[in-house]
Amino acid sequence: MHELSLAQNIVDIVHQYVPVEQSSSVKSVSLRVGDLSGVVADSLEFCFSAIVADTPLSGTTLAIERIPFTLHCKRCDKTFVSELGVVLCPTCGADTTEVIGGTEMQIVEIELRENGSG
């Protein structure tokens, strides 16, 4: 399960940006996860919760924004959201498309509680 290593990487990144003495004030970590990234959001949340249990990050939650599989047609210049594996342009039928969204896995925000409050 690669979500376990991803969850550990998220914890490591939080520790890079939040001083150890402020770890308990981390409220949430916001992520952008693409549909094509292969990440199972529920598994990632479970693994993250397990890793941070009994640590200063134990109250931290993950806020996951799903990014749809998005393509751009080079022939008709249209951008569209598609089902995974479907790469034909729905406008002109061309197969000259390129993936422009849905592969990402990004931490976009680490939210801290104000003055240690919940």
N, CA, C and O atoms as a Tinker XYZ file with bonds, in Angstrom:
   472  protein
     1  N      0.857000   -1.172000    0.000000    73     2
     2  CA     0.000000    0.000000    0.000000    64     1     3
     3  C      0.907000    1.239000    0.000000    63     2     4     5
     4  O      1.563000    1.532000    0.999000    81     3
     5  N      0.937000    1.953000   -1.111000    73     3     6
     6  CA     1.817000    3.117000   -1.190000    64     5     7
     7  C      1.261000    4.326000   -0.448000    63     6     8     9
     8  O      1.983000    5.303000   -0.247000    81     7
     9  N     -0.002000    4.286000   -0.036000    73     7    10
    10  CA    -0.567000    5.389000    0.733000    64     9    11
    11  C      0.145000    5.554000    2.073000    63    10    12    13
    12  O      0.223000    6.664000    2.600000    81    11
    13  N      0.668000    4.457000    2.629000    73    11    14
    14  CA     1.397000    4.540000    3.895000    64    13    15
    15  C      2.667000    5.372000    3.734000    63    14    16    17
    16  O      2.968000    6.216000    4.578000    81    15
    17  N      3.407000    5.140000    2.661000    73    15    18
    18  CA     4.621000    5.939000    2.446000    64    17    19
    19  C      4.270000    7.384000    2.089000    63    18    20    21
    20  O      4.999000    8.303000    2.463000    81    19
    21  N      3.168000    7.597000    1.375000    73    19    22
    22  CA     2.724000    8.965000    1.083000    64    21    23
    23  C      2.346000    9.695000    2.374000    63    22    24    25
    24  O      2.688000   10.864000    2.555000    81    23
    25  N      1.647000    9.005000    3.259000    73    23    26
    26  CA     1.269000    9.611000    4.529000    64    25    27
    27  C      2.510000    9.981000    5.336000    63    26    28    29
    28  O      2.555000   11.046000    5.952000    81    27
    29  N      3.515000    9.111000    5.334000    73    27    30
    30  CA     4.754000    9.418000    6.048000    64    29    31
    31  C      5.453000   10.617000    5.414000    63    30    32    33
    32  O      6.015000   11.456000    6.118000    81    31
    33  N      5.418000   10.696000    4.088000    73    31    34
    34  CA     6.007000   11.854000    3.398000    64    33    35
    35  C      5.290000   13.148000    3.766000    63    34    36    37
    36  O      5.929000   14.190000    3.911000    81    35
    37  N      3.980000   13.091000    3.915000    73    35    38
    38  CA     3.218000   14.275000    4.323000    64    37    39
    39  C      3.658000   14.722000    5.712000    63    38    40    41
    40  O      3.873000   15.911000    5.944000    81    39
    41  N      3.791000   13.773000    6.637000    73    39    42
    42  CA     4.255000   14.092000    7.988000    64    41    43
    43  C      5.646000   14.720000    7.931000    63    42    44    45
    44  O      5.910000   15.708000    8.616000    81    43
    45  N      6.532000   14.153000    7.122000    73    43    46
    46  CA     7.890000   14.685000    6.991000    64    45    47
    47  C      7.881000   16.129000    6.469000    63    46    48    49
    48  O      8.638000   16.976000    6.943000    81    47
    49  N      7.016000   16.393000    5.488000    73    47    50
    50  CA     6.920000   17.747000    4.930000    64    49    51
    51  C      6.372000   18.719000    5.976000    63    50    52    53
    52  O      6.853000   19.847000    6.083000    81    51
    53  N      5.381000   18.295000    6.738000    73    51    54
    54  CA     4.857000   19.150000    7.808000    64    53    55
    55  C      5.984000   19.500000    8.777000    63    54    56    57
    56  O      6.115000   20.651000    9.194000    81    55
    57  N      6.795000   18.506000    9.132000    73    55    58
    58  CA     7.905000   18.751000   10.060000    64    57    59
    59  C      8.964000   19.678000    9.460000    63    58    60    61
    60  O      9.668000   20.363000   10.202000    81    59
    61  N      9.086000   19.710000    8.147000    73    59    62
    62  CA    10.032000   20.623000    7.499000    64    61    63
    63  C      9.584000   22.081000    7.635000    63    62    64    65
    64  O     10.416000   22.983000    7.732000    81    63
    65  N      8.271000   22.305000    7.643000    73    63    66
    66  CA     7.739000   23.663000    7.621000    64    65    67
    67  C      7.184000   24.162000    8.947000    63    66    68    69
    68  O      6.990000   25.365000    9.124000    81    67
    69  N      6.929000   23.261000    9.870000    73    67    70
    70  CA     6.387000   23.648000   11.166000    64    69    71
    71  C      7.394000   23.245000   12.242000    63    70    72    73
    72  O      7.738000   22.069000   12.353000    81    71
    73  N      7.865000   24.203000   13.029000    73    71    74
    74  CA     8.815000   23.874000   14.092000    64    73    75
    75  C      8.234000   22.829000   15.047000    63    74    76    77
    76  O      7.029000   22.820000   15.302000    81    75
    77  N      9.076000   21.962000   15.565000    73    75    78
    78  CA     8.646000   20.872000   16.439000    64    77    79
    79  C      7.786000   21.385000   17.599000    63    78    80    81
    80  O      6.787000   20.757000   17.950000    81    79
    81  N      8.162000   22.507000   18.187000    73    79    82
    82  CA     7.406000   23.028000   19.327000    64    81    83
    83  C      6.005000   23.520000   18.939000    63    82    84    85
    84  O      5.183000   23.772000   19.819000    81    83
    85  N      5.722000   23.659000   17.647000    73    83    86
    86  CA     4.390000   24.073000   17.187000    64    85    87
    87  C      3.602000   22.929000   16.547000    63    86    88    89
    88  O      2.499000   23.148000   16.046000    81    87
    89  N      4.145000   21.733000   16.557000    73    87    90
    90  CA     3.485000   20.588000   15.903000    64    89    91
    91  C      2.066000   20.366000   16.385000    63    90    92    93
    92  O      1.185000   20.030000   15.593000    81    91
    93  N      1.835000   20.552000   17.686000    73    91    94
    94  CA     0.490000   20.303000   18.214000    64    93    95
    95  C     -0.522000   21.349000   17.760000    63    94    96    97
    96  O     -1.723000   21.168000   17.958000    81    95
    97  N     -0.057000   22.436000   17.156000    73    95    98
    98  CA    -0.992000   23.454000   16.681000    64    97    99
    99  C     -1.388000   23.257000   15.212000    63    98   100   101
   100  O     -2.130000   24.071000   14.664000    81    99
   101  N     -0.901000   22.184000   14.566000    73    99   102
   102  CA    -1.298000   21.912000   13.185000    64   101   103
   103  C     -2.726000   21.375000   13.198000    63   102   104   105
   104  O     -3.008000   20.333000   13.790000    81   103
   105  N     -3.615000   22.104000   12.536000    73   103   106
   106  CA    -5.032000   21.742000   12.497000    64   105   107
   107  C     -5.341000   20.824000   11.321000    63   106   108   109
   108  O     -6.003000   19.798000   11.483000    81   107
   109  N     -4.855000   21.200000   10.127000    73   107   110
   110  CA    -5.133000   20.385000    8.947000    64   109   111
   111  C     -4.048000   20.582000    7.891000    63   110   112   113
   112  O     -3.311000   21.568000    7.887000    81   111
   113  N     -3.986000   19.611000    7.008000    73   111   114
   114  CA    -3.096000   19.668000    5.851000    64   113   115
   115  C     -3.990000   19.510000    4.627000    63   114   116   117
   116  O     -4.693000   18.509000    4.487000    81   115
   117  N     -3.959000   20.509000    3.736000    73   115   118
   118  CA    -4.779000   20.476000    2.525000    64   117   119
   119  C     -3.963000   19.937000    1.359000    63   118   120   121
   120  O     -2.834000   20.362000    1.117000    81   119
   121  N     -4.563000   18.990000    0.645000    73   119   122
   122  CA    -3.904000   18.338000   -0.482000    64   121   123
   123  C     -4.739000   18.463000   -1.737000    63   122   124   125
   124  O     -5.965000   18.555000   -1.677000    81   123
   125  N     -4.069000   18.466000   -2.868000    73   123   126
   126  CA    -4.720000   18.320000   -4.179000    64   125   127
   127  C     -4.269000   16.972000   -4.713000    63   126   128   129
   128  O     -3.075000   16.737000   -4.897000    81   127
   129  N     -5.227000   16.085000   -4.962000    73   127   130
   130  CA    -4.910000   14.731000   -5.412000    64   129   131
   131  C     -5.660000   14.451000   -6.707000    63   130   132   133
   132  O     -6.890000   14.481000   -6.746000    81   131
   133  N     -4.909000   14.182000   -7.760000    73   131   134
   134  CA    -5.503000   13.919000   -9.057000    64   133   135
   135  C     -6.099000   12.526000   -9.165000    63   134   136   137
   136  O     -5.604000   11.571000   -8.566000    81   135
   137  N     -7.172000   12.430000   -9.939000    73   135   138
   138  CA    -7.828000   11.148000  -10.161000    64   137   139
   139  C     -6.900000   10.125000  -10.812000    63   138   140   141
   140  O     -7.086000    8.920000  -10.643000    81   139
   141  N     -5.911000   10.596000  -11.550000    73   139   142
   142  CA    -4.984000    9.712000  -12.252000    64   141   143
   143  C     -3.729000    9.414000  -11.418000    63   142   144   145
   144  O     -2.836000    8.703000  -11.878000    81   143
   145  N     -3.661000    9.945000  -10.217000    73   143   146
   146  CA    -2.463000    9.773000   -9.380000    64   145   147
   147  C     -2.357000    8.378000   -8.777000    63   146   148   149
   148  O     -1.277000    7.969000   -8.351000    81   147
   149  N     -3.450000    7.653000   -8.737000    73   147   150
   150  CA    -3.426000    6.323000   -8.153000    64   149   151
   151  C     -3.572000    6.309000   -6.643000    63   150   152   153
   152  O     -3.426000    5.261000   -6.015000    81   151
   153  N     -3.860000    7.468000   -6.053000    73   151   154
   154  CA    -3.997000    7.570000   -4.600000    64   153   155
   155  C     -5.444000    7.297000   -4.208000    63   154   156   157
   156  O     -6.371000    7.877000   -4.775000    81   155
   157  N     -5.629000    6.411000   -3.236000    73   155   158
   158  CA    -6.956000    6.135000   -2.688000    64   157   159
   159  C     -7.102000    7.024000   -1.453000    63   158   160   161
   160  O     -6.453000    6.799000   -0.432000    81   159
   161  N     -7.962000    8.032000   -1.563000    73   159   162
   162  CA    -8.086000    9.057000   -0.524000    64   161   163
   163  C     -8.404000    8.465000    0.850000    63   162   164   165
   164  O     -7.789000    8.860000    1.842000    81   163
   165  N     -9.340000    7.538000    0.927000    73   163   166
   166  CA    -9.706000    6.939000    2.214000    64   165   167
   167  C     -8.516000    6.223000    2.845000    63   166   168   169
   168  O     -8.299000    6.319000    4.052000    81   167
   169  N     -7.756000    5.515000    2.036000    73   167   170
   170  CA    -6.572000    4.805000    2.546000    64   169   171
   171  C     -5.515000    5.793000    3.020000    63   170   172   173
   172  O     -4.876000    5.568000    4.048000    81   171
   173  N     -5.326000    6.878000    2.287000    73   171   174
   174  CA    -4.361000    7.890000    2.680000    64   173   175
   175  C     -4.750000    8.511000    4.019000    63   174   176   177
   176  O     -3.902000    8.692000    4.893000    81   175
   177  N     -6.029000    8.836000    4.177000    73   175   178
   178  CA    -6.497000    9.416000    5.437000    64   177   179
   179  C     -6.307000    8.437000    6.597000    63   178   180   181
   180  O     -5.889000    8.832000    7.685000    81   179
   181  N     -6.614000    7.168000    6.361000    73   179   182
   182  CA    -6.442000    6.146000    7.397000    64   181   183
   183  C     -4.974000    6.016000    7.802000    63   182   184   185
   184  O     -4.646000    5.999000    8.988000    81   183
   185  N     -4.101000    5.924000    6.804000    73   183   186
   186  CA    -2.666000    5.792000    7.077000    64   185   187
   187  C     -2.121000    7.015000    7.808000    63   186   188   189
   188  O     -1.330000    6.883000    8.742000    81   187
   189  N     -2.541000    8.193000    7.388000    73   187   190
   190  CA    -2.099000    9.424000    8.041000    64   189   191
   191  C     -2.534000    9.424000    9.509000    63   190   192   193
   192  O     -1.737000    9.733000   10.395000    81   191
   193  N     -3.784000    9.081000    9.761000    73   191   194
   194  CA    -4.288000    9.035000   11.139000    64   193   195
   195  C     -3.500000    8.050000   11.994000    63   194   196   197
   196  O     -3.201000    8.324000   13.156000    81   195
   197  N     -3.169000    6.909000   11.411000    73   195   198
   198  CA    -2.403000    5.899000   12.146000    64   197   199
   199  C     -0.997000    6.390000   12.470000    63   198   200   201
   200  O     -0.493000    6.159000   13.569000    81   199
   201  N     -0.369000    7.066000   11.519000    73   199   202
   202  CA     0.995000    7.551000   11.726000    64   201   203
   203  C      1.059000    8.649000   12.778000    63   202   204   205
   204  O      1.995000    8.686000   13.577000    81   203
   205  N      0.071000    9.547000   12.788000    73   203   206
   206  CA     0.123000   10.685000   13.714000    64   205   207
   207  C     -0.483000   10.378000   15.075000    63   206   208   209
   208  O     -0.383000   11.203000   15.984000    81   207
   209  N     -1.109000    9.218000   15.245000    73   207   210
   210  CA    -1.685000    8.855000   16.540000    64   209   211
   211  C     -0.599000    8.883000   17.607000    63   210   212   213
   212  O      0.530000    8.449000   17.377000    81   211
   213  N     -0.952000    9.394000   18.757000    73   211   214
   214  CA    -0.028000    9.485000   19.903000    64   213   215
   215  C      1.214000   10.314000   19.608000    63   214   216   217
   216  O      2.277000   10.065000   20.176000    81   215
   217  N      1.083000   11.306000   18.716000    73   215   218
   218  CA     2.159000   12.263000   18.449000    64   217   219
   219  C      1.562000   13.659000   18.599000    63   218   220   221
   220  O      0.345000   13.794000   18.725000    81   219
   221  N      2.384000   14.686000   18.587000    73   219   222
   222  CA     1.826000   16.047000   18.652000    64   221   223
   223  C      0.896000   16.379000   17.478000    63   222   224   225
   224  O      0.109000   17.321000   17.572000    81   223
   225  N      0.971000   15.634000   16.394000    73   223   226
   226  CA     0.100000   15.874000   15.228000    64   225   227
   227  C     -1.213000   15.098000   15.299000    63   226   228   229
   228  O     -1.962000   15.070000   14.322000    81   227
   229  N     -1.504000   14.468000   16.436000    73   227   230
   230  CA    -2.651000   13.552000   16.511000    64   229   231
   231  C     -4.001000   14.172000   16.180000    63   230   232   233
   232  O     -4.901000   13.448000   15.754000    81   231
   233  N     -4.182000   15.461000   16.354000    73   231   234
   234  CA    -5.462000   16.086000   16.020000    64   233   235
   235  C     -5.544000   16.603000   14.596000    63   234   236   237
   236  O     -6.543000   17.210000   14.210000    81   235
   237  N     -4.501000   16.367000   13.815000    73   235   238
   238  CA    -4.420000   16.915000   12.462000    64   237   239
   239  C     -5.273000   16.096000   11.490000    63   238   240   241
   240  O     -5.278000   14.865000   11.533000    81   239
   241  N     -5.990000   16.801000   10.616000    73   239   242
   242  CA    -6.796000   16.127000    9.595000    64   241   243
   243  C     -6.242000   16.439000    8.206000    63   242   244   245
   244  O     -5.499000   17.401000    8.014000    81   243
   245  N     -6.618000   15.614000    7.262000    73   243   246
   246  CA    -6.289000   15.861000    5.857000    64   245   247
   247  C     -7.531000   16.389000    5.163000    63   246   248   249
   248  O     -8.620000   15.839000    5.328000    81   247
   249  N     -7.374000   17.448000    4.390000    73   247   250
   250  CA    -8.451000   17.984000    3.559000    64   249   251
   251  C     -8.028000   17.713000    2.120000    63   250   252   253
   252  O     -7.106000   18.343000    1.603000    81   251
   253  N     -8.710000   16.773000    1.484000    73   251   254
   254  CA    -8.295000   16.321000    0.157000    64   253   255
   255  C     -9.242000   16.865000   -0.908000    63   254   256   257
   256  O    -10.446000   16.609000   -0.884000    81   255
   257  N     -8.671000   17.616000   -1.835000    73   255   258
   258  CA    -9.421000   18.117000   -2.993000    64   257   259
   259  C     -9.080000   17.207000   -4.174000    63   258   260   261
   260  O     -7.917000   17.096000   -4.561000    81   259
   261  N    -10.088000   16.565000   -4.740000    73   259   262
   262  CA    -9.883000   15.688000   -5.892000    64   261   263
   263  C     -9.789000   16.533000   -7.167000    63   262   264   265
   264  O    -10.611000   17.421000   -7.393000    81   263
   265  N     -8.791000   16.254000   -7.987000    73   263   266
   266  CA    -8.598000   16.964000   -9.247000    64   265   267
   267  C     -8.975000   16.006000  -10.377000    63   266   268   269
   268  O     -8.399000   14.924000  -10.488000    81   267
   269  N     -9.938000   16.397000  -11.217000    73   267   270
   270  CA   -10.394000   15.491000  -12.272000    64   269   271
   271  C     -9.361000   15.298000  -13.381000    63   270   272   273
   272  O     -8.476000   16.128000  -13.589000    81   271
   273  N     -9.502000   14.182000  -14.080000    73   271   274
   274  CA    -8.684000   13.858000  -15.248000    64   273   275
   275  C     -9.077000   14.851000  -16.345000    63   274   276   277
   276  O    -10.181000   14.782000  -16.884000    81   275
   277  N     -8.177000   15.762000  -16.667000    73   275   278
   278  CA    -8.464000   16.856000  -17.601000    64   277   279
   279  C     -7.486000   16.809000  -18.763000    63   278   280   281
   280  O     -6.283000   16.626000  -18.580000    81   279
   281  N     -8.031000   16.979000  -19.966000    73   279   282
   282  CA    -7.221000   16.941000  -21.187000    64   281   283
   283  C     -7.421000   18.209000  -22.006000    63   282   284   285
   284  O     -8.398000   18.939000  -21.839000    81   283
   285  N     -6.463000   18.445000  -22.893000    73   283   286
   286  CA    -6.545000   19.563000  -23.827000    64   285   287
   287  C     -6.346000   19.001000  -25.236000    63   286   288   289
   288  O     -5.400000   18.255000  -25.490000    81   287
   289  N     -7.255000   19.370000  -26.148000    73   287   290
   290  CA    -7.167000   18.907000  -27.531000    64   289   291
   291  C     -6.302000   19.875000  -28.339000    63   290   292   293
   292  O     -6.564000   21.077000  -28.388000    81   291
   293  N     -5.284000   19.329000  -28.959000    73   291   294
   294  CA    -4.387000   20.157000  -29.769000    64   293   295
   295  C     -5.025000   20.548000  -31.102000    63   294   296   297
   296  O     -4.638000   21.553000  -31.699000    81   295
   297  N     -5.995000   19.767000  -31.574000    73   295   298
   298  CA    -6.636000   20.071000  -32.853000    64   297   299
   299  C     -7.645000   21.215000  -32.742000    63   298   300   301
   300  O     -7.583000   22.174000  -33.511000    81   299
   301  N     -8.570000   21.118000  -31.790000    73   299   302
   302  CA    -9.622000   22.145000  -31.707000    64   301   303
   303  C     -9.439000   23.106000  -30.533000    63   302   304   305
   304  O    -10.259000   24.000000  -30.326000    81   303
   305  N     -8.378000   22.925000  -29.775000    73   303   306
   306  CA    -8.012000   23.819000  -28.671000    64   305   307
   307  C     -9.029000   23.829000  -27.531000    63   306   308   309
   308  O     -9.143000   24.829000  -26.822000    81   307
   309  N     -9.765000   22.741000  -27.342000    73   307   310
   310  CA   -10.735000   22.631000  -26.245000    64   309   311
   311  C    -10.098000   21.908000  -25.067000    63   310   312   313
   312  O     -9.271000   21.014000  -25.248000    81   311
   313  N    -10.485000   22.296000  -23.874000    73   311   314
   314  CA   -10.076000   21.624000  -22.651000    64   313   315
   315  C    -11.312000   20.945000  -22.086000    63   314   316   317
   316  O    -12.393000   21.533000  -22.075000    81   315
   317  N    -11.160000   19.701000  -21.612000    73   315   318
   318  CA   -12.311000   18.941000  -21.139000    64   317   319
   319  C    -11.916000   17.947000  -20.066000    63   318   320   321
   320  O    -10.776000   17.485000  -20.006000    81   319
   321  N    -12.893000   17.627000  -19.213000    73   319   322
   322  CA   -12.741000   16.593000  -18.193000    64   321   323
   323  C    -13.226000   15.297000  -18.817000    63   322   324   325
   324  O    -14.243000   15.270000  -19.510000    81   323
   325  N    -12.488000   14.224000  -18.564000    73   323   326
   326  CA   -12.824000   12.945000  -19.173000    64   325   327
   327  C    -12.820000   11.837000  -18.133000    63   326   328   329
   328  O    -12.326000   12.004000  -17.018000    81   327
   329  N    -13.385000   10.703000  -18.526000    73   327   330
   330  CA   -13.297000    9.500000  -17.706000    64   329   331
   331  C    -11.878000    8.957000  -17.846000    63   330   332   333
   332  O    -11.237000    9.126000  -18.884000    81   331
   333  N    -11.398000    8.309000  -16.797000    73   331   334
   334  CA   -10.058000    7.738000  -16.850000    64   333   335
   335  C     -9.933000    6.797000  -18.047000    63   334   336   337
   336  O    -10.770000    5.917000  -18.251000    81   335
   337  N     -8.893000    6.994000  -18.820000    73   335   338
   338  CA    -8.627000    6.143000  -19.976000    64   337   339
   339  C     -9.233000    6.639000  -21.274000    63   338   340   341
   340  O     -8.842000    6.170000  -22.343000    81   339
   341  N    -10.176000    7.572000  -21.218000    73   339   342
   342  CA   -10.806000    8.105000  -22.433000    64   341   343
   343  C    -10.058000    9.373000  -22.827000    63   342   344   345
   344  O    -10.109000   10.382000  -22.123000    81   343
   345  N     -9.354000    9.306000  -23.974000    73   343   346
   346  CA    -8.524000   10.435000  -24.383000    64   345   347
   347  C     -8.980000   11.100000  -25.680000    63   346   348   349
   348  O     -8.332000   12.035000  -26.151000    81   347
   349  N    -10.077000   10.637000  -26.260000    73   347   350
   350  CA   -10.596000   11.260000  -27.483000    64   349   351
   351  C    -11.349000   12.537000  -27.137000    63   350   352   353
   352  O    -12.103000   12.582000  -26.165000    81   351
   353  N    -11.139000   13.563000  -27.935000    73   351   354
   354  CA   -11.815000   14.838000  -27.728000    64   353   355
   355  C    -13.312000   14.667000  -28.005000    63   354   356   357
   356  O    -13.683000   14.163000  -29.065000    81   355
   357  N    -14.179000   15.078000  -27.069000    73   355   358
   358  CA   -15.616000   14.951000  -27.298000    64   357   359
   359  C    -16.146000   15.966000  -28.315000    63   358   360   361
   360  O    -17.255000   15.808000  -28.825000    81   359
   361  N    -15.366000   16.997000  -28.609000    73   359   362
   362  CA   -15.797000   18.028000  -29.556000    64   361   363
   363  C    -15.490000   17.643000  -30.990000    63   362   364   365
   364  O    -16.367000   17.694000  -31.852000    81   363
   365  N    -14.228000   17.250000  -31.255000    73   363   366
   366  CA   -13.843000   16.964000  -32.643000    64   365   367
   367  C    -13.464000   15.508000  -32.888000    63   366   368   369
   368  O    -13.247000   15.112000  -34.033000    81   367
   369  N    -13.382000   14.713000  -31.837000    73   367   370
   370  CA   -13.071000   13.291000  -31.981000    64   369   371
   371  C    -11.593000   12.966000  -32.147000    63   370   372   373
   372  O    -11.235000   11.803000  -32.330000    81   371
   373  N    -10.737000   13.970000  -32.086000    73   371   374
   374  CA    -9.303000   13.759000  -32.294000    64   373   375
   375  C     -8.677000   13.024000  -31.109000    63   374   376   377
   376  O     -9.162000   13.089000  -29.980000    81   375
   377  N     -7.590000   12.329000  -31.407000    73   375   378
   378  CA    -6.828000   11.677000  -30.346000    64   377   379
   379  C     -5.537000   12.443000  -30.044000    63   378   380   381
   380  O     -4.625000   11.914000  -29.408000    81   379
   381  N     -5.475000   13.679000  -30.504000    73   379   382
   382  CA    -4.299000   14.531000  -30.284000    64   381   383
   383  C     -4.485000   15.355000  -29.013000    63   382   384   385
   384  O     -4.445000   16.585000  -29.037000    81   383
   385  N     -4.689000   14.648000  -27.908000    73   383   386
   386  CA    -4.930000   15.309000  -26.634000    64   385   387
   387  C     -3.725000   15.137000  -25.717000    63   386   388   389
   388  O     -2.925000   14.213000  -25.866000    81   387
   389  N     -3.627000   16.054000  -24.770000    73   387   390
   390  CA    -2.581000   15.935000  -23.761000    64   389   391
   391  C     -3.195000   16.113000  -22.382000    63   390   392   393
   392  O     -4.117000   16.908000  -22.198000    81   391
   393  N     -2.674000   15.363000  -21.413000    73   391   394
   394  CA    -3.158000   15.442000  -20.035000    64   393   395
   395  C     -2.662000   16.743000  -19.416000    63   394   396   397
   396  O     -1.466000   17.035000  -19.439000    81   395
   397  N     -3.590000   17.523000  -18.863000    73   395   398
   398  CA    -3.194000   18.764000  -18.196000    64   397   399
   399  C     -3.619000   18.798000  -16.729000    63   398   400   401
   400  O     -3.294000   19.748000  -16.017000    81   399
   401  N     -4.330000   17.790000  -16.275000    73   399   402
   402  CA    -4.742000   17.736000  -14.881000    64   401   403
   403  C     -5.162000   16.344000  -14.482000    63   402   404   405
   404  O     -5.638000   15.555000  -15.298000    81   403
   405  N     -4.977000   16.060000  -13.210000    73   403   406
   406  CA    -5.403000   14.769000  -12.695000    64   405   407
   407  C     -4.256000   13.871000  -12.263000    63   406   408   409
   408  O     -4.488000   12.776000  -11.750000    81   407
   409  N     -3.024000   14.318000  -12.463000    73   407   410
   410  CA    -1.871000   13.507000  -12.064000    64   409   411
   411  C     -1.211000   14.027000  -10.789000    63   410   412   413
   412  O     -0.296000   13.395000  -10.260000    81   411
   413  N     -1.668000   15.163000  -10.302000    73   411   414
   414  CA    -0.983000   15.824000   -9.205000    64   413   415
   415  C     -1.214000   15.177000   -7.839000    63   414   416   417
   416  O     -2.210000   14.495000   -7.599000    81   415
   417  N     -0.260000   15.423000   -6.973000    73   415   418
   418  CA    -0.333000   15.092000   -5.550000    64   417   419
   419  C      0.462000   16.190000   -4.874000    63   418   420   421
   420  O      1.690000   16.123000   -4.806000    81   419
   421  N     -0.240000   17.211000   -4.367000    73   419   422
   422  CA     0.413000   18.402000   -3.833000    64   421   423
   423  C     -0.130000   18.765000   -2.464000    63   422   424   425
   424  O     -1.331000   18.676000   -2.212000    81   423
   425  N      0.761000   19.171000   -1.593000    73   423   426
   426  CA     0.334000   19.809000   -0.353000    64   425   427
   427  C      0.197000   21.290000   -0.681000    63   426   428   429
   428  O      1.150000   21.920000   -1.139000    81   427
   429  N     -0.980000   21.841000   -0.448000    73   427   430
   430  CA    -1.206000   23.241000   -0.790000    64   429   431
   431  C     -1.313000   24.144000    0.429000    63   430   432   433
   432  O     -1.186000   25.362000    0.311000    81   431
   433  N     -1.546000   23.554000    1.608000    73   431   434
   434  CA    -1.681000   24.392000    2.800000    64   433   435
   435  C     -1.505000   23.551000    4.057000    63   434   436   437
   436  O     -1.958000   22.409000    4.134000    81   435
   437  N     -0.841000   24.143000    5.028000    73   435   438
   438  CA    -0.758000   23.584000    6.367000    64   437   439
   439  C     -1.420000   24.622000    7.275000    63   438   440   441
   440  O     -0.894000   25.718000    7.468000    81   439
   441  N     -2.570000   24.265000    7.824000    73   439   442
   442  CA    -3.312000   25.219000    8.652000    64   441   443
   443  C     -2.994000   25.002000   10.123000    63   442   444   445
   444  O     -3.020000   23.874000   10.616000    81   443
   445  N     -2.694000   26.091000   10.817000    73   443   446
   446  CA    -2.382000   26.046000   12.236000    64   445   447
   447  C     -3.535000   26.615000   13.037000    63   446   448   449
   448  O     -4.236000   27.519000   12.580000    81   447
   449  N     -3.731000   26.081000   14.240000    73   447   450
   450  CA    -4.706000   26.652000   15.160000    64   449   451
   451  C     -4.143000   27.958000   15.692000    63   450   452   453
   452  O     -2.937000   28.072000   15.912000    81   451
   453  N     -5.002000   28.940000   15.898000    73   451   454
   454  CA    -4.546000   30.218000   16.449000    64   453   455
   455  C     -4.335000   30.066000   17.945000    63   454   456   457
   456  O     -5.217000   29.592000   18.661000    81   455
   457  N     -3.165000   30.471000   18.413000    73   455   458
   458  CA    -2.823000   30.472000   19.832000    64   457   459
   459  C     -3.107000   29.148000   20.528000    63   458   460   461
   460  O     -3.478000   29.116000   21.702000    81   459
   461  N     -2.925000   28.038000   19.776000    73   459   462
   462  CA    -3.098000   26.721000   20.372000    64   461   463
   463  C     -4.531000   26.334000   20.657000    63   462   464   465
   464  O     -4.768000   25.336000   21.338000    81   463
   465  N     -5.517000   27.106000   20.148000    73   463   466
   466  CA    -6.922000   26.781000   20.386000    64   465   467
   467  C     -7.412000   25.764000   19.376000    63   466   468   469
   468  O     -6.793000   25.598000   18.325000    81   467
   469  N     -8.520000   25.072000   19.667000    73   467   470
   470  CA    -9.078000   24.050000   18.800000    64   469   471
   471  C     -9.936000   24.637000   17.785000    63   470   472
   472  O    -10.496000   23.917000   16.959000    81   471
